[in-house]
Structures are given as structure tokens and as C-alpha cells.
């Protein structure tokens, strides 16, 4: 290999010509580092010590073939950090393992037309998010499985509640305090595949996560939402958008755990809270709230109207696992108090003469409303059951953190 002394001499003479008028010390200092780097570049080890093009050495390998003992080892170098950061993110909708809630849009529970919607959440890792999946009710009923999804939606945050407003309109509540209204079916937007999600309206007016929602059977343009800071909001969806019609900022002094819209009057609804009270509301009044049951010894978790006695009888679930039956004409006292679980009640779903109840455990129970005698009990779930809904008069669906849709035949 030729010696680079001639090149060094040319470099020194060129540098001295550029630095005329400079002191000898300054010229020597600059020449030291200049000659140092020139000598490194001239050596055979130059490209390994100070590469001019780092990406040439650290580029992505054409083939990733680690030894057998390092095939799944994350310490084996395969991609550098810059290539990893430039990789496109995976935005595909995923069905996560924690199934939070379920809703059915069939107007008649005995009909097969309609959709079954399941909300799933990712509750591990650095990024918590959710997804929404819609399936044909006919396929779920006949085949006892979900089948191919009709529509799906990926959300940036956790989904807390989901409920159908009408057959094709879905009301969604997120953990960020945001509520959304989605259209799930339209032959005008897409005649080949009418199942296509379209965002009708979106608002983020809750300052805390939404914990409960409810819709009115007598008014398809009205819905309710409650959040962790005790605020209740009434939403209007009648103008192809979503607007907050009324807001009750201090409806309760603690987290709102249950909302139940009246089955016969679109101005009346129920709320219950961790402040140990249950209120009945009429939004036409100047003072809209009236104490239905207050100063209970434990906190309330859910509230529902009776399906048979739509205007009078109310079911309240508390943290001790009891179900209280209350007549709104006789407030602050209960007609019946029945023990269902030794854990807090989570959901109460009445249908005809049956009452389905789930708690913060892996058991679902169905009782007769007349005497609250348990006629069905199932503990096959491997994790907490989070929600339930009636598919037919004698068939109940449950979802939970085990990531499965379970069918329960209630004879």
C-alpha cells in the first residue's frame, strides 16, 4: 500500500496558505486534529472505527437467519433503531382479550334480524385501547358462534359502554370522557356492502371517564350519559349530529354507576351512585331530581326498571351483593331485599319474569322475579363476567375478561 506522506505534506501546505496571519500555536492545534483524522481515513481500519456512511454498516440485513438457539432471542441484532422507528404502524382492528360490554339492536327479542355488538379492550402494555365488533344476530343464534364480522372499529382509548339507539344507530362511550354516535348500516353509502360505519357525531364534554349510558325506547333522538365526577348529560341526536341538551354537573357526589331511562316516558330516568343514593329524574321540572332511596348502608352499583311493571317497580344492586326491589310510589323503603352474591353487583338485566344478575366474579345467575328464587347458575367462565344480554326469552349471552361469548339456556 503506498504511504500517504505526500498527501500529508500537501494537506499541511494547503492549511498554512489558508491560515496566513494566524499565530503558530493556533495553526499547530488545527493541524494536529486534521492530520489525526487524515491518518485514520488512510488506514485499513478506517471504515470500521469512524465510518463515513453509518447506514452502510448498520443497514437492515437482507436475510434474517439467526442461529437456532437465538431464533426467539430479542438480543440478537436484526433491525437497527432507525429502521424500527420507520416501520409502518399496524392499524388493523384487533379483537382484544378483555370483552367489556355487549348490545343487540333487534327490536323484537324473538327475531333473528339485527346485530350483536361486542366491545373489547386491551388492558396491558403501554397503550390501552379498544375495538368494536358487529356480527349478524341470525348467525349467532343459529350457529352458536360469532362468525365473520359485519363491521368493526378501532378506538384509541378504552370503550366503557355501548348501546343501540335504533336498529342502525349506535351510542358509544369512551374512557376519555368522549361520546360518539355511529351509523352501522346504509344502502345509500355502499349498496354492495351496506354494513359500513359512519361517524354521525362526537363530543368530549365529560371531564372524567364515562361510566354509564342509557337510551330511551320512546325517543330515538335522546340518550343519557354519566361519568366519574357525578355529572349527568342528556344528549340530542335529532339533527344528524350530537348535541348536549342538558347537563347536571352535581347530580351525585360520587361516581355514577347506573343509568336507566324510563320505558314509557322520555323525560324520566334513574341514576344510582357510589354516594349510596338512587335518584329519579324528570328533566321538565325546575328541581328535576327526587330521592328514590338514600342513605343506604352500602354503595349502589346498578339500577333497572322492571319490564313487567314499567312505571313503578325498580331494581337496585349494591356492593354487598343484594338486589333491592323498590316501588317509586313508596320511596326510601324496599319491597324486597334478596342476597345474590358475596361480591358487588355489576349488571341487572330483567326480561319478562326472569332476572339475570352478574357480579364482580365469574358467575351468572337467573332468578324468578316473583320470589327471587335462583333457577339457573353458571360458573364456566375463567375470568370476571362483565356484561350480559338476553338473546331470546330462554337464552342469555355473557361476555367477560376471558374473551369468549358464552350461551346460557335458561329453561
N, C-alpha and C positions, 0 to 999 in steps of 0.2 A: 504494500500500500504506500503511495507517495506521502512524504512528510509534508505537513501543512505549514512549515516555517515561512515560506514565501508568502503564503496567504496572510499570516500574522503580520509580516512586515508591511504589506500593502494596507492592512487594516490600521496599523499604528500611524503610518504616514497620512492616511486619509483623515484620521481623527485629529492629528496635530494641525492639519490645514484648516479643519472646521473650528478649532478652539484657539485661534490666534488672539493674543491679548489676554489669555487666561493664565493664572498662576500655575507653576509646575505641579504643585500639590493637587489642585483640582483636576488637572489633566491625568495625573497618575492614578487618582482614585477612580475616575471614569474608565481608564484603560484597564484597570485590574478586573473589573466585572465584565467588561467587554471581551477580554481575552479568555476569561474563565468560561463563559458560555460558548465562545467560538471553539474552544478546545473540546467541550463536551459534544457539540454537534459533529465535530470531525471524528469522534471515536465511534467504534462499532456498537457500543452500548448506549448510544445516544437515544435511539427510539424507544428504549425500554425505561430509561431514567426520566427523561423530560420529553415526552412525545409531543411533536408539533400538532398532531391530529389525534386527540384522545379518542374520538369516536371510532377510529380505525382499530384501536386495540380493544376497546370496551364495547364494541358493537354487538348486536344481538346475534347469537350463534345461528348458523343456517340449520343445524340439526341439534336437537336436544337429546343426547344419548348418555345419560348418567350411568355409572356402574349399578349393578343390580342391588347392591347394599345401600345405595344412595338414591334410589328411584323416587322415594317419597320424602326425602330429607330437604327441608327448606333452606339449609345452609349450603346446598350445592348451587354454585353460581349458574344461573340460566339467563336472566334478564337484568340489565342494569337499571338503576333507579329512574333515569330519564325515559327509557323505553317503557318502563312500567307505568310512569305517570302519563304517558301519551296514549296508553291503551284506551280504546273507547269503553265507556261505562256500559254495563249490562242493564238496560232499562226494560227488560222483558218482565211481564207481570208474573209474579210467583205466588203460589199458594203456600202461605206460611203455616207453621205447625200450631199456633195458638188461634183457634177459632173462637171469635168473641161473640157474635150475635147472628141471628137468622131471621128472615122475614119472608112471607108469602103474599103475593098480590092477588090471589084468586078471590073474587067477590063471594063466591059460594064455596064453602069448605069441601063440599062433596064433588065439585067439578074438578076435572083434570087440567083444564086450561089455566095458564098462568106460569109464574116463575118462582123458583126458590132462590133466594139471595143469601149468600153467606159472606160475612166479613171476617178476614183473617189478619192477624198481626204478627210482626216479628219482634220478639221481646228479648233478644240477645244481641250481643255485639255493640259496636259504637253507634250504629244508625238504626233507630227504631222506626218502622214504617208499617203500612198496612196495604191490603188489597181487597177488592170486592169481586165476587164471582156470582154470576147468574146462570141458572140451569132450568131446563124445561121441567115443569111440575109433572107432566104426563110421564116422562121418562123416569123421574124419581119415584113416582108412585108404582109404576108397573115393574120396574127392574130392581128396585131397592138399592140403587146406587146413583151417583151424580151424573155420570156420562160426560159428554162433551159440553163445555160451557157455551152458553148463548152469547154472553158478553162478559167482559172483565175490565177492571180498572185498578191501576196502580196509584197509591196515595203516598205523599211524602211524610205523613205523620200517622199515628195510630188512629184506627176507627173505633169509636166508642159506642155508637148507636146507629142503627139503620132501620128504616121503616117505610113501607109503601104508603104514599098519599092516595094515589089512584092506581089503576092497573098498570100504567106505564110511567108513572112519576114516582121517583124515589127521593126520600129525605134522608140526608146523611149528616152525621155529626162527628167531628174530629177532635183529637186531643188538644189541638192548638186553640180551641175556642171557636173554630170556624164551622159554619153550617153550609151545606150545599144542597141544591135541588137538581136532579138528573132525570133526563128523559131516556128511557131504556128501549123504546120501540117506536119506529116511524117508517111507514112505507113511502113517505114522500122523500125523506133524506136518502134512502137506499132501498129501492124496490127489490133488489136481488137478495140482500141480507138486511131485513128490517130491524134486526137487533143491533143497534148502534147507539152508543152512549153520547149524549149531548148535554153539556152543562147549561142549564136554564138560568140559574142564579147562584151567587155565592156571597156570603157576608161573614166578616170576622168581627163581631161586636161583643162577644163574651171575652172577658179578660182572664178567665180561667177555663180549664178543660170542661167540655160539655159532658154531663153525667147521665142525662136522661132526656128523651124526646117522646112526643106523642102526637097523633094526628086525629082529626075529627071525622067520624063517619058521615055526619050530616053536613059538612062543609069541606069540599075538596081543596079549597084555596087557603086553608088555615092550618097552622101547626104550632106546637109548643116546644120549648127547649129550656132546660135548667142546667146550671153549672155549679162548680165547687164553691163559689163565693156566695151562694144563696140567691142568685138572680134568676128570674123567670122572664122569658121573652115570648111574645106572640108574633108569629110570622105570617105575612100575607103573600101568597103566591098567585094572585089573581090576574096580574098584568104581565104575564110571561117573564117575570123576574121575581126576586126575593127581597122583601122589604120588612123591616121591623115595625110592626103596627103599634105595639105597646111593650114597655119594659118595666118590670117591678124589681128594682135594684135590691131592696132589702126584704124580699119575700120570706126568707128564713135567715136565721143567724148562723147557720152551718150548711154543710154540703147538702144539696138537694139530691136525694137518692131515688125518688119515684115521681112520675108524672102520669096522669090518667085523664084523657079527655072524655067528656060525657058522651054516652052512646046515643043520646036523644036531643041534646041542646049544645049548640056550638059556642055558647058563651060561658059554659060551666066546665070546670075541670078540678082535679085534685092534685095536691102536692104533699109529699112527706119528706122529712129531712132527718139528719143526724142530730138536730136540736130537740128531738123527742116529741115532735108535734106533727100533726096532719091537718092541713087546711083545705077547705072547699072554697072555690073562687067563682065569682060572677063578674066578668070584666065590664059589665054595663053599669055597675054600681060605683058610687063615689069612693066607698071603702069596700073594695072588692073581696077581701079575704075574711073568712069566718072560721073560727077554730072548731074543727070536727072532733079532734081528740088531742089534748095537750097534756104536758107534764107526765108523760109515760115514764116508767121506771127504767126503760132501756131505749135505745135509739131505733128508729124505724128505717127499713131498708127498701120496701116496695109497697105500692098501693094499686088496687084494681077495682073497677066496677063489676058488680055481678051481672052476668049475661042474662039470667032469667029475670031478675028484678033490677032493670036498667037504671031506674031513677032513685033507688033507695039504698040498696044493700052494697056495702063496701068491704073489701078485704085488705087488711093491713098486716105486713110481715115485719118482724122486729129482729134484733140481733140475738135474742135468746132462742130463736127457732120456733116462735109461736106465730100462729095466724089468728088475728082478731077479726071478728065479724061485727060490723057496726052499721046501724041504721042512721042515716043522716038526719032523720026527724027526731032522733034522741041522741044528741051529741054528748061527748065526754063520758060515754059508757058503752060497753060492748055487749053484744048479744051472746057471743060465744068466744072462747079462748082455747085453742087446741094446740098441743105440742106436736110438731112435725120433725124437728131436727134438734141436735145439740150444738149446731153452728148457725151463724147468721143466715137468715133467709135472703135469697138473691132474686128469684123471679116467682111470680104467681101468675098462672095462666088458666083462667076458668073457661069451660066450654060445656054448655048445657048443664047436666047435673054432675059433671066431673070438674075437679080442681087439681091441676098439675102444679107441683111445687118443687123447686130446686133450691139448694143452699150452697154455701161455700165448701162443697165436698163433692164426691163422685157419685152421689146417689140422687135418683129422681123418684118422686112419689106421686101417685094419683089417688085421690080420695073422693068419696061421695060427699057432695056439698051438704046434703040433708043432715048427716050426723058426723061428718069428717072422719069416717072410718076408712083407713087406707086399704084400697083394693088392689093396688099394683105398686111394686117396688123393684128397682133395678140398680145394681151397683157394678155393672160390667165395665164402665169407663175406668181408664187407668189414671185419670187426672181430674181436675175440677171441671164440673159441668157449668157452662157459662150462660146458656140460653136454651129455651125450648119453645116449640110452637106446635099447634095441632095441625096435622096434615089431613086427617079425616076425623070422623066422630069417635073412632076407636083406635086411632093411630097417632102417636106422638113422635116428634123429631127432637133430638137433642144434639147440641154441639158443645165442644169443650176444648181444653188445652191439650187433649190427646190427638187432635187433628182428624177426627172421624165424625161422620154423620151416622147417628145411631137411630134405629127404628124400634119403637115400643108399641106392641099390640096390647091394647087395654080392652079386655073382654067385658 
